[in-house]
Amino acid sequence: MKQHFINELDSLRTQITAQGELAERAIHNAIQAFSTGDTELARRVMAHDEIIDREEIRLEEECLKVLALYQPVAGDLRTVISCIKINTALERIGDFGSHIAERAIMVAELPILPEQEVFDFSPMEVLTMGMLHDTLHAIQHSDLLLAHKVIDRDDAMDAMRSEHRAHARAAILRCPAAVEYYVSCIGLARDLERIADLATDICRQLIYLRTGCITRHKSA
């Protein structure tokens, strides 16, 4: 029975990693669609979100089945509960990919702005994707050091979002005719910051899984 349970936990970890890769790809493609105006790619991201949603439901059912069948305690119970929470967070990350894709379609239909008025989201994109990628690596390899490094980058992401918001507000005053574009930029910055928050939450959950220490109400 114990070996069967271990095999079930290994399978859950593998499936969680695969779900994370789906969410990561969705975010990458959604940002690319926003930056390039590729509405076809944006629509594929939105359609792809249904796959992530179905996987989230299936994985939750797998976790509940393990709880009912094996009735784990202590560290084993933490593992299953953590899988449920991480699975939910990954599905929410996938949802943000769909949100960004919707913004991409809306922005693509707006009048073209002079190049100097177009926002450069590449630094924020690099930070977001780096945090998400490292989070998935930390999940796969139970790497607590990397999890802490992801948490440490969250403040930088918050600062970037505040900077983009301030720039967008100034741009609206400077060029009110482009208000829809700048409001979309504010929304994109908020979405990227929330993705980073979810990556941070997952890393805190990984630390709890391995150590039993709850860090979400403490500074990193």
C-alpha positions in Angstrom: 0.0 0.0 0.0 2.8 2.4 0.9 4.5 1.9 -2.5 1.3 2.5 -4.3 0.8 5.7 -2.4 4.4 6.9 -3.3 3.7 6.1 -6.9 0.5 8.2 -6.8 2.4 11.1 -5.3 5.1 10.9 -8.0 2.3 10.8 -10.6 0.7 13.9 -9.1 4.0 15.8 -9.2 4.5 14.8 -12.8 1.1 16.0 -13.8 1.5 19.3 -11.8 4.7 19.9 -13.7 3.0 19.3 -17.1 0.1 21.6 -16.1 2.7 24.3 -15.2 4.3 24.0 -18.6 0.9 24.5 -20.3 0.3 27.7 -18.2 3.9 28.9 -18.9 3.4 28.5 -22.7 0.0 30.3 -22.5 1.6 33.3 -20.8 4.5 33.4 -23.2 2.2 33.3 -26.3 -0.2 35.8 -24.9 2.5 38.4 -24.2 3.9 37.8 -27.7 0.4 38.3 -29.2 0.1 41.6 -27.2 3.5 42.8 -28.3 3.2 41.9 -32.0 -0.5 42.3 -32.6 -0.9 38.7 -33.6 -4.6 38.2 -33.1 -4.6 34.6 -34.4 -2.0 33.6 -31.7 -4.2 35.4 -29.1 -7.2 33.4 -30.2 -5.3 30.2 -29.9 -4.2 31.1 -26.4 -7.9 31.7 -25.4 -9.0 28.4 -26.9 -6.1 26.6 -25.2 -7.3 27.9 -21.8 -10.1 25.2 -21.9 -7.4 22.5 -21.8 -5.8 24.0 -18.7 -9.2 24.3 -17.1 -10.0 20.7 -17.8 -6.6 19.6 -16.4 -7.2 21.6 -13.2 -10.5 19.8 -12.6 -9.0 16.4 -13.4 -6.0 16.9 -11.2 -8.1 18.1 -8.3 -10.2 14.9 -8.6 -7.0 12.8 -8.6 -5.9 14.6 -5.4 -9.2 14.0 -3.7 -9.1 10.3 -4.7 -5.7 10.0 -3.1 -7.0 11.6 0.1 -10.0 9.3 0.2 -8.1 6.1 -0.7 -4.9 6.5 1.5 -6.0 9.0 4.2 -2.5 10.4 4.4 -1.2 12.2 7.6 1.6 14.6 8.5 4.0 15.3 5.6 2.1 13.1 3.1 -1.1 15.1 3.8 0.9 18.3 3.3 2.0 17.0 -0.1 -1.5 16.3 -1.4 -2.9 19.6 0.0 0.0 21.4 -1.6 -0.7 19.8 -4.9 -4.3 21.0 -4.8 -3.3 24.6 -4.0 -0.5 24.6 -6.6 -2.9 23.2 -9.2 -5.4 25.9 -8.5 -2.7 28.6 -8.8 -1.5 27.2 -12.1 -5.0 27.3 -13.5 -5.3 30.9 -12.4 -2.0 31.7 -14.2 -3.5 30.1 -17.3 -6.6 32.4 -16.9 -4.3 35.4 -17.0 -2.9 34.2 -20.3 -6.4 34.3 -21.6 -7.0 37.8 -20.2 -3.8 39.1 -21.8 -4.8 37.5 -25.1 -8.1 39.3 -25.0 -6.2 42.6 -24.4 -4.0 41.7 -27.4 -7.0 41.4 -29.7 -8.5 44.7 -28.4 -5.2 46.6 -28.8 -4.6 45.2 -32.3 -7.8 46.9 -33.4 -6.7 50.3 -32.1 -5.1 53.0 -34.3 -1.3 52.5 -34.6 0.7 54.8 -32.4 4.1 56.4 -33.1 6.9 54.0 -32.0 8.0 56.3 -29.2 4.5 56.1 -27.6 4.5 52.3 -27.6 5.2 50.8 -24.2 8.2 48.4 -23.8 7.1 45.5 -21.6 10.2 43.4 -22.3 11.9 43.9 -18.9 8.6 43.1 -17.1 8.1 40.1 -19.4 11.6 38.8 -18.8 11.1 39.0 -15.0 7.6 37.4 -15.1 8.7 34.5 -17.3 11.9 34.0 -15.3 9.9 33.8 -12.0 7.4 31.4 -13.6 10.1 29.2 -15.2 12.0 29.0 -12.0 8.9 28.2 -10.0 8.2 25.2 -12.3 11.8 24.1 -11.9 11.5 24.4 -8.1 8.3 22.3 -8.3 9.9 19.6 -10.4 13.1 19.4 -8.4 11.8 20.4 -4.9 14.4 23.2 -5.0 13.8 25.4 -1.9 16.8 27.7 -2.7 15.3 28.5 -6.0 11.8 29.0 -4.5 13.3 31.6 -2.1 15.0 33.3 -5.0 11.6 33.6 -6.8 10.0 35.1 -3.7 12.9 37.6 -3.4 12.1 38.9 -6.9 8.5 39.8 -6.1 9.3 43.3 -4.8 11.1 44.1 -8.1 7.9 43.1 -10.0 5.8 45.3 -7.8 8.1 48.2 -8.5 7.9 47.6 -12.2 4.1 47.6 -12.1 4.0 50.9 -10.2 6.5 52.4 -12.8 4.4 51.3 -15.7 1.2 52.6 -14.1 2.8 56.0 -13.5 4.1 56.2 -17.1 0.7 55.2 -18.5 -1.1 57.9 -16.5 1.3 60.5 -17.7 0.9 59.3 -21.3 -2.9 59.6 -21.0 -2.5 63.2 -20.1 -0.1 63.7 -22.9 -2.1 61.9 -25.5 -5.7 61.4 -24.4 -6.7 60.1 -27.8 -4.8 56.9 -27.1 -6.4 56.3 -23.7 -7.7 52.9 -24.6 -4.2 51.7 -25.4 -2.7 53.1 -22.2 -5.5 51.6 -20.1 -4.7 48.3 -21.7 -1.1 48.7 -20.8 -2.0 49.4 -17.2 -4.1 46.2 -17.3 -1.3 44.2 -18.8 1.1 45.4 -16.1 -1.4 44.4 -13.5 -1.8 40.9 -15.1 1.9 40.3 -15.2 2.3 41.4 -11.5 -0.5 39.0 -10.5 1.2 36.1 -12.4 4.4 36.9 -10.4 2.3 36.9 -7.2 0.9 33.5 -8.0 4.4 32.2 -8.7 5.5 33.6 -5.4 2.5 31.9 -3.7 3.4 28.6 -5.2 7.0 28.9 -4.0 5.7 29.7 -0.5 3.6 26.5 -0.7 6.7 24.5 -1.8 8.5 25.8 1.3 5.5 24.8 3.5 5.5 21.4 1.8 9.1 20.6 2.6 9.4 22.3 6.0 5.9 22.7 7.4 6.7 26.4 7.8 4.0 28.9 6.7 5.7 31.9 5.2 2.9 33.7 3.3 2.3 36.2 6.2 6.0 36.9 6.7 8.6 38.9 4.8 10.9 36.8 2.5 
